Amino acid sequence: MFLLVATAAPLFAQDPRDFPRPAELEPAIQFWVRVYTEVDTQSGFLHDAEHLGVIYTALPLDRKQIETKREAIKAALQVLSTGKRTGLSTEEQQVLALWPANVSNQTLKVASDNVRWQLGQSNRFLAGLRRSGAYRAHIEKIIGGKNLPPQLVVLPHVESSFNPGAYSSADAAGMWQFTRATGQRFMRIDHIVDERMDPYIAAEAAMSLLEYNYRVLGTWPLALTAYNHGAGGIARAVRETGSSDIEEIVAKYKGRRFGFASRNFYAQFLAVNEVEKRAENFFGEIQFNPAPNFTELTTDAYIDAEVFARSANVSLEQLKADNPALRPVVWQGQKRIPRGFKIKLRDAKMASQELLASIDGDYKFVVQTPDVSYTVERGDSLSAIAGRFNTSVSRLVALNQLTSSHRIQIGQRILLPQDETSLAAQSQRAPANGIYTVARGDTVSTISRRFSVGETALLRLNGIEDSHRIYPGQELRLPGLYAAPPQLVANERAPESLVETTEVSLEVSPEVSSESSMQNPVEVAEIEPESSQEQAFDTLVAPDSDSMLDEPALAANVLVDVNAVAEEVAAAMSEDTAVDSDAELAEALSADPADYSVASDDSIEVQATETLGHYADWLAVRAWDVRRLNGMAYSDPVIVGKRLTLGFSKVSRPEFERRRKDYHSTLQRDFFARYRIRDVEEYTIRRNENIGTIARNRYSAPLWLVRQYNPELDFNRIQIGQKVVFPLLQSVE
């Protein structure tokens, strides 16, 4: 049992050097203090987007009034940008007075296009303060356990105002606003469980991410900014600006995705710390929400949510509210609560083991309810798949948590809604005579939902008074079955060896695929170090794949709606879709600090898992062409971390970078669909040890992930006694 109580006491002394306040950021900090304390969500400020100390006016939330005033300010700035300083109108005088006396005409010209509206947040901040009482002690405990700065406890103010159900337009979810790609590093995120939505689980993940960011970037201002922009993006900003000072990066970095939110993230963090310290001065006495008294119970089998709620003597609604990580398919009865899942019970009346023992064995399963899925074939589109299985594109996107309806790949497994796939999948039908035999794990509610019949009618027709008194083998008559569509059911308790996925297959004709080795990354081969009195050298070699390229694979061609395919292809080739693709790749690699860019001299840094075969594939040339360009003999290895020169006669530099990033994003996405990082461990290198061998044999960690945790380490010159950080991985069900 754990009791969460609100407390304001720090777990260790604060070090002001962790979070410097550069003078250059002070105007932005004070701007956000005013946003959080002076104006609510029914009002806001018109201000300059780059110079946040310039606040033109406060206005109520009235679109017409805001736009009228914005245009007036813009017109005044355009006049002032011509150099006019006499004979000014009242509006022009007021605008000019907000700028320094020596402001340049060019600055005013740029400012005319930078008049921005900022919605107030004071009421939202106060609501977040109250909500924080339920989570604060839990967050502080995690921070203390990781020996992180206690100021980090306020981060949810910036992200979501401590709202555990928050969603953003950027597909970030939960109180800690994790995107899927970043969240999967530390949490289970799939169609059954989304741990982003549990504020307690996600708190641990958030601190693990911040800890990782700090290891990669070296300062807390950069680590916090990377929480918004990604460690990969901030590492790129450091490379391009030549500085690790946050004020320099905010002022000089012009990355396409480094927008207003990223530039201001650290200033907002400092502002909410300031507001919290003086909260009663701004808001008066604050009543914090009480921390819930939860008991955590780890399930020992797959259990239907309704059965579990009944056994725990709580309502299904309360169980759902306290366990937001379980997705709707669990509460709707299509999936079971997973084995090993930590269920939270509020004010539990029964000990964990006693509760588990009280659940009849007939209602405990060794496997999850099988998925119904379809494997994407050549020529498929999401709209064609939706039409084939009588569902919608939007539902497929939601169920599979896709970021775009235009990006599916051959071989990708698409989950199908189980209430709409029985006919297409040729699954087991309900009995034509209208009599259903109760199976283990069935409840009246799940049966009624499965066959689209009312619970009351089902009970009445079968003379049942107590809906909880049904048993395996019992025959139930189903009212109105003949008019209802048959549904997929998993009636029998499955053996432990049962494959948990039902794959849908269609008649197809084979066709040779041109899919390349990008689909199957080649593992890095390490060279064992030579013994040395002073050092243990570890050279990481990316294997040459001149002769290791994958053979062409057979693919299947599916007959689909030609018009639907044409529409999908047209959409995929549109400029907007290309932009989305770049954004998706950037998001997928946001936590990856590796440099995948092509330098001005056409050279690249070799990354783990890459081979000459990959480069040849992405460049549409032969591997030997790459060797010849770099003066490499056939036996010369490709060493991770070293640089190679490439030629771009057939493929542009941006296209090469896109293909390269697509390969790594796919590699990492697939990996984090199966594993998550539960912690890290620092290991001291001993004589004759090899990092690749340690990573593989001791930690079962891929080298690319180890490199991410040690970005400044030259893996080809590892010293005896040197400390290396290794991620500790956990398999996802």
Secondary structure, DSSP 8 states (H G I E B T S, - for coil): -EE-------SS---GGGS---GGGHHHHHHHHHHHHT--TTEEEEEESS-TT-EEEEEES-HHHHHHHHHHHHHHHHHHTTT--SS--HHHHHHHHTS-TT--HHHHHHHTT-EEEEE--HHHHHHHHHHHTTTHHHHHHHHHHTT--GGGGGHHHHHTTT-TT-B-TTS-BTTTTB-HHHHTTTS-BSSSBBGGG-HHHHHHHHHHHHHHHHHHHSSHHHHHHHHHH-HHHHHHHHHHHT---HHHHHHH---TT--HHHHHHHHHHHHHHHHHHTHHHHH-S-------EEEEEE-SSEE-HHHHHHHHT--HHHHHHH-TTB-HHHHTTSS-B-TT-EEEEET-SS-HHHHHHHS-GGGEESS---EEEEE--BT--HHHHHHHTT--HHHHHHHHT-S-TT---TT-EEE--TTS-HHHHT-----TTSEEE--TT--HHHHHHHTT--HHHHHHHTT-S-TT---TT-EEE-TTGGGS-------S---TT--SEEEE----EEEE----GGGS----EEE-----SSB---EEEE---TTT-----EEEE----HHHHHHHHHHHTSHHHHHHHHHHHHHHTTT--------TTSEEE--TT--HHHHHHHHTS-HHHHHHHTT--TT--EETTSEEE---SSS-HHHHHHHHHHHHHHHHHHHHTTEEEEEEEEEE--TT--HHHIIIIIS---HHHHHHH-TT--TTS-BTT-EEEEEEEEE--
